[in-house]
Amino acid sequence: MLRMESDTFDLLDLQLLSALEVDGRAPFSRIAAVLGVSDQTIARRYRRLCAEGGLRVVVLRDAVRLGQDQWMLRLRCAPDGAAVIADALARRPDTHWIGLVSGGTEIACITRPRSPGDHDDLLLGKLPRTPSVVEIRALQLLHRFYGGPVGWLPKFRALSEEQTAALRPDLPEPGPARLEPEDAPLLAVLERDGRATYPELQRATGRSESAVKRRLSTLIASGAVYVDIEYDSEILGYPKAAILWITTAPGALDSVGRTLATHDEIAFASATAGPSHIVVTAVVRDTAALYAYLSGPLGRLEGVQHVEATPFLRRVKQLTYRPGR
């Protein structure tokens, strides 16, 4: 179990973040009742987490449930061009988790093209014509072991099973995971602010509040979209992160991936097509903790043949683009 270490934030802040991972649109009154504090306390803590901890609640499409391709890109760049290219990629709506790695000469990011044209435009058009890009490696994500709708915070075990159950949203029976063209205005607002009110969503879509509420509940229940949060992991005492490119024995791919998903350090894990078989994001306290993980739990894992670790020098984008950050 992970342990929070912070001089600024405390267990209640961690519980609030954990509650928002369970239901990012839960009213403060419900969160307050489950955590045993006042509404005003939750509202005040939420505002501070937004101002000082980088907290944002957003609604995202789930590419896995929608059957859309996802790619992990590794872009080797000229040293003076990596930051500019990373910032340009961050402004694209089809990119997530962008970071500068390898001493600032490489960009790593996940791209989720919403159409084949988006994919071709990026991989076959813009990037190859960018002078500062020296090498492009694109690894297709084949199977998600951990991440997406399941966040990293449950590994702190800040909430009891009863609290988690009390926070889960009341959703209709799940239907097929698909989006309709008329969902675009709704999602455009929610990708910027996952806690947008129903009157705000009514104004953006032209639908009634009840229709908007039903449609959002349907989309979440089906898995087509999910409510997620982003925050600065350093506020919990875990400022360091690294991408690990793991090669396994062919028959061990699934067992290694499933085991990695249980490791406290792992915030994301996926099987990939390419030179490595699994890519994971590890979040740790410091470089000593990263070494301990590489030489310990990961190093002892049967079926792992090779690991390449690329620590983040700077995280450029998490879930959605935030201008001015």
C-alpha positions as CSV (number, residue, x, y, z in Angstrom):
1,M,0.0,0.0,0.0
2,L,1.3,3.4,-0.9
3,R,1.8,6.0,1.8
4,M,1.1,9.7,1.4
5,E,4.0,12.1,2.3
6,S,3.2,15.8,2.1
7,D,3.8,18.8,4.3
8,T,0.9,20.7,2.7
9,F,-1.9,18.2,2.0
10,D,-3.3,15.6,4.4
11,L,-5.4,12.4,4.4
12,L,-8.6,14.3,3.8
13,D,-7.2,15.8,0.7
14,L,-6.2,12.3,-0.5
15,Q,-9.7,11.0,0.4
16,L,-11.2,13.8,-1.6
17,L,-9.1,13.0,-4.6
18,S,-9.9,9.3,-4.3
19,A,-13.6,10.1,-4.0
20,L,-13.4,12.2,-7.2
21,E,-11.8,9.2,-9.0
22,V,-14.8,7.1,-8.0
23,D,-17.2,9.8,-9.2
24,G,-15.8,13.1,-10.4
25,R,-19.2,14.6,-10.7
26,A,-20.4,13.7,-7.2
27,P,-22.0,16.6,-5.4
28,F,-19.8,18.0,-2.6
29,S,-22.7,17.2,-0.2
30,R,-22.4,13.4,-1.0
31,I,-18.6,13.4,-0.7
32,A,-18.9,15.3,2.6
33,A,-21.4,12.8,4.0
34,V,-19.2,9.8,3.0
35,L,-16.1,11.4,4.4
36,G,-17.7,12.7,7.6
37,V,-17.0,16.4,7.2
38,S,-19.0,19.5,6.2
39,D,-19.9,20.5,2.7
40,Q,-17.9,23.7,3.2
41,T,-14.8,21.8,4.2
42,I,-15.0,19.7,1.0
43,A,-15.6,22.8,-1.2
44,R,-12.6,24.6,0.5
45,R,-10.3,21.6,0.0
46,Y,-11.4,21.2,-3.6
47,R,-10.6,24.8,-4.4
48,R,-7.2,24.5,-2.8
49,L,-6.4,21.3,-4.7
50,C,-7.3,23.0,-7.9
51,A,-5.2,26.1,-7.1
52,E,-2.2,24.4,-5.6
53,G,-2.4,20.7,-6.7
54,G,-3.2,21.0,-10.3
55,L,-6.6,19.3,-9.8
56,R,-8.9,19.1,-12.8
57,V,-12.0,16.9,-13.4
58,V,-12.5,16.0,-17.1
59,V,-14.7,13.6,-19.1
60,L,-12.8,11.5,-21.6
61,R,-13.7,9.1,-24.4
62,D,-12.5,5.6,-23.7
63,A,-10.7,4.5,-26.8
64,V,-10.5,0.9,-25.7
65,R,-14.3,0.6,-25.2
66,L,-15.0,2.5,-28.4
67,G,-12.7,0.2,-30.4
68,Q,-10.4,3.1,-31.4
69,D,-6.7,2.7,-32.0
70,Q,-4.2,4.1,-29.5
71,W,-0.5,4.7,-30.1
72,M,2.5,5.4,-27.9
73,L,4.9,7.7,-29.8
74,R,8.6,8.1,-29.1
75,L,10.0,11.1,-30.9
76,R,13.7,11.7,-30.9
77,C,14.3,15.3,-31.4
78,A,17.1,17.9,-31.8
79,P,17.7,19.2,-28.2
80,D,16.5,22.7,-29.1
81,G,13.3,21.5,-30.7
82,A,11.8,19.0,-28.3
83,A,10.1,21.5,-26.0
84,V,8.5,23.4,-28.9
85,I,7.3,20.2,-30.5
86,A,5.9,18.8,-27.2
87,D,3.9,22.0,-26.7
88,A,2.5,21.8,-30.2
89,L,1.5,18.2,-29.7
90,A,-0.1,19.1,-26.4
91,R,-2.6,21.5,-28.2
92,R,-3.9,18.6,-30.3
93,P,-7.2,17.1,-28.9
94,D,-6.0,13.5,-29.8
95,T,-2.9,13.5,-27.5
96,H,-2.4,12.6,-23.8
97,W,0.4,12.1,-21.3
98,I,3.1,14.0,-23.1
99,G,6.5,14.3,-21.5
100,L,10.0,15.2,-22.2
101,V,12.3,12.2,-21.4
102,S,15.9,11.1,-22.1
103,G,17.4,14.3,-20.9
104,G,15.0,16.4,-23.0
105,T,15.9,14.9,-26.4
106,E,12.9,12.6,-26.6
107,I,9.2,13.1,-26.4
108,A,6.8,10.4,-25.3
109,C,3.1,10.7,-25.7
110,I,-0.1,8.7,-26.2
111,T,-2.2,9.6,-29.3
112,R,-5.8,8.5,-29.7
113,P,-6.8,9.4,-33.3
114,R,-10.5,9.9,-33.6
115,S,-10.4,8.9,-37.3
116,P,-7.9,7.3,-39.7
117,G,-7.4,10.7,-41.2
118,D,-6.2,12.1,-37.8
119,H,-3.7,9.3,-37.5
120,D,-2.3,9.7,-41.1
121,D,-2.1,13.5,-40.7
122,L,0.1,13.2,-37.6
123,L,2.3,10.2,-38.4
124,L,2.5,10.5,-42.1
125,G,2.1,14.2,-42.5
126,K,3.1,16.7,-39.9
127,L,5.7,14.8,-37.8
128,P,7.9,13.6,-40.7
129,R,8.0,17.1,-42.1
130,T,9.1,18.6,-38.8
131,P,12.8,19.4,-39.2
132,S,13.7,18.9,-35.5
133,V,12.2,15.4,-35.4
134,V,15.1,13.0,-35.9
135,E,13.3,9.6,-35.4
136,I,9.7,8.5,-35.0
137,R,8.8,5.2,-33.3
138,A,5.1,4.4,-33.0
139,L,3.9,1.5,-30.9
140,Q,0.3,0.5,-31.1
141,L,-1.3,-0.2,-27.7
142,L,-2.9,-3.6,-27.9
143,H,-4.4,-4.3,-24.5
144,R,-4.8,-2.2,-21.4
145,F,-3.7,-3.9,-18.2
146,Y,-4.2,-0.9,-15.9
147,G,-5.2,2.8,-16.3
148,G,-8.0,4.5,-18.2
149,P,-11.1,4.5,-16.0
150,V,-9.1,2.9,-13.2
151,G,-6.8,5.5,-11.6
152,W,-3.7,5.2,-9.5
153,L,-5.2,6.5,-6.3
154,P,-6.9,3.2,-5.2
155,K,-3.4,1.9,-4.5
156,F,-3.3,4.3,-1.5
157,R,-6.4,2.6,-0.1
158,A,-7.6,5.9,1.4
159,L,-11.2,4.9,1.2
160,S,-12.9,1.8,2.6
161,E,-14.9,-0.5,0.4
162,E,-18.1,0.9,2.0
163,Q,-17.1,4.5,1.3
164,T,-16.2,3.6,-2.3
165,A,-19.6,1.8,-2.8
166,A,-21.4,4.8,-1.3
167,L,-19.7,7.1,-3.8
168,R,-20.4,5.1,-7.0
169,P,-22.9,6.9,-9.3
170,D,-26.3,5.5,-9.8
171,L,-26.2,4.6,-13.5
172,P,-28.7,2.9,-15.9
173,E,-28.1,-0.6,-17.3
174,P,-25.1,-0.4,-19.7
175,G,-25.8,-0.4,-23.4
176,P,-23.4,-0.5,-26.4
177,A,-20.4,1.8,-26.1
178,R,-20.8,4.3,-28.9
179,L,-20.9,8.0,-29.6
180,E,-23.4,9.9,-31.8
181,P,-22.5,13.1,-33.7
182,E,-24.9,15.1,-31.5
183,D,-22.7,14.2,-28.5
184,A,-19.9,16.5,-29.7
185,P,-21.1,19.7,-28.0
186,L,-21.7,17.9,-24.8
187,L,-18.3,16.3,-24.7
188,A,-16.6,19.5,-25.8
189,V,-17.7,21.2,-22.6
190,L,-17.0,18.2,-20.4
191,E,-13.5,17.7,-21.7
192,R,-12.7,21.1,-20.4
193,D,-14.7,20.9,-17.2
194,G,-16.0,17.5,-16.1
195,R,-18.0,19.1,-13.3
196,A,-19.9,21.5,-15.6
197,T,-23.4,21.9,-14.3
198,Y,-26.5,20.6,-16.1
199,P,-27.7,24.2,-16.9
200,E,-24.3,24.8,-18.5
201,L,-24.6,21.6,-20.5
202,Q,-28.1,22.6,-21.5
203,R,-26.9,25.9,-22.9
204,A,-24.1,24.3,-24.8
205,T,-26.2,21.5,-26.4
206,G,-29.6,23.0,-26.7
207,R,-31.1,20.0,-25.0
208,S,-33.2,20.0,-21.8
209,E,-31.4,19.4,-18.5
210,S,-33.2,16.1,-18.1
211,A,-32.1,15.0,-21.6
212,V,-28.5,16.0,-21.0
213,K,-28.5,14.1,-17.7
214,R,-29.9,11.0,-19.2
215,R,-27.5,11.0,-22.1
216,L,-24.4,11.6,-19.9
217,S,-25.5,8.8,-17.6
218,T,-26.0,6.5,-20.6
219,L,-22.5,7.3,-22.0
220,I,-20.8,6.7,-18.7
221,A,-22.8,3.5,-18.0
222,S,-21.8,2.1,-21.4
223,G,-18.1,2.9,-20.9
224,A,-18.0,5.1,-24.0
225,V,-16.7,7.9,-21.7
226,Y,-15.5,8.1,-18.1
227,V,-15.0,10.9,-15.6
228,D,-11.3,11.2,-14.7
229,I,-9.1,13.6,-12.7
230,E,-5.6,14.9,-13.2
231,Y,-3.4,16.3,-10.4
232,D,0.2,16.8,-9.6
233,S,1.5,13.6,-8.0
234,E,4.1,15.5,-6.2
235,I,1.4,16.9,-3.8
236,L,1.2,13.3,-2.5
237,G,4.9,12.9,-2.1
238,Y,5.6,11.2,-5.5
239,P,7.2,13.8,-7.8
240,K,9.1,11.4,-10.1
241,A,7.8,9.3,-13.0
242,A,9.3,7.2,-15.7
243,I,8.2,5.2,-18.7
244,L,9.4,1.6,-18.7
245,W,9.6,-0.2,-22.0
246,I,9.5,-3.9,-21.1
247,T,10.4,-6.9,-23.3
248,T,9.0,-10.3,-22.1
249,A,9.1,-13.9,-23.2
250,P,6.2,-14.3,-25.6
251,G,4.3,-16.7,-23.4
252,A,4.7,-14.5,-20.4
253,L,3.2,-11.3,-21.9
254,D,-0.2,-11.6,-20.2
255,S,1.0,-12.8,-16.8
256,V,3.6,-10.1,-16.6
257,G,1.1,-7.4,-17.6
258,R,-1.4,-8.6,-15.1
259,T,1.2,-8.7,-12.3
260,L,2.5,-5.2,-13.2
261,A,-1.1,-3.9,-12.8
262,T,-1.0,-4.9,-9.1
263,H,2.3,-3.1,-8.3
264,D,1.8,0.1,-6.3
265,E,4.2,2.1,-8.5
266,I,2.3,1.4,-11.7
267,A,-0.2,4.1,-12.9
268,F,-0.6,2.7,-16.5
269,A,0.3,-0.5,-18.2
270,S,-0.5,-1.7,-21.7
271,A,0.7,-4.4,-24.1
272,T,2.2,-2.9,-27.3
273,A,3.1,-3.9,-30.8
274,G,6.7,-3.0,-31.5
275,P,10.2,-3.6,-30.1
276,S,9.0,-3.7,-26.5
277,H,6.0,-5.8,-25.5
278,I,4.7,-3.8,-22.5
279,V,4.8,-0.1,-21.7
280,V,4.2,1.2,-18.2
281,T,4.3,4.5,-16.3
282,A,5.8,4.2,-12.9
283,V,5.3,6.9,-10.3
284,V,7.8,7.1,-7.4
285,R,9.1,9.3,-4.6
286,D,12.7,9.7,-5.9
287,T,15.4,8.1,-8.1
288,A,16.3,5.8,-5.2
289,A,12.7,4.5,-5.2
290,L,12.9,4.0,-9.0
291,Y,16.1,2.0,-8.6
292,A,14.5,-0.1,-5.8
293,Y,11.5,-0.9,-8.1
294,L,13.6,-1.8,-11.1
295,S,16.0,-4.0,-9.2
296,G,13.4,-5.4,-6.9
297,P,9.7,-6.2,-7.8
298,L,10.3,-5.7,-11.6
299,G,13.7,-7.3,-11.7
300,R,12.4,-10.4,-9.9
301,L,9.4,-10.8,-12.1
302,E,9.5,-14.0,-14.0
303,G,9.2,-13.6,-17.8
304,V,10.8,-10.1,-18.0
305,Q,13.8,-10.2,-20.3
306,H,14.7,-6.5,-20.8
307,V,13.7,-3.1,-19.4
308,E,14.5,0.3,-20.7
309,A,13.7,3.1,-18.3
310,T,13.2,6.7,-19.5
311,P,12.5,9.1,-16.6
312,F,10.4,12.2,-17.2
313,L,12.3,15.4,-17.3
314,R,9.1,17.4,-17.6
315,R,5.5,16.5,-17.9
316,V,3.9,18.7,-20.6
317,K,0.3,17.4,-20.7
318,Q,-1.7,14.9,-18.7
319,L,-5.3,14.4,-19.9
320,T,-6.4,17.5,-21.8
321,Y,-4.6,20.7,-22.8
322,R,-4.5,23.5,-20.3
323,P,-3.5,26.8,-21.9
324,G,-0.8,28.8,-20.0
325,R,0.4,25.9,-18.0
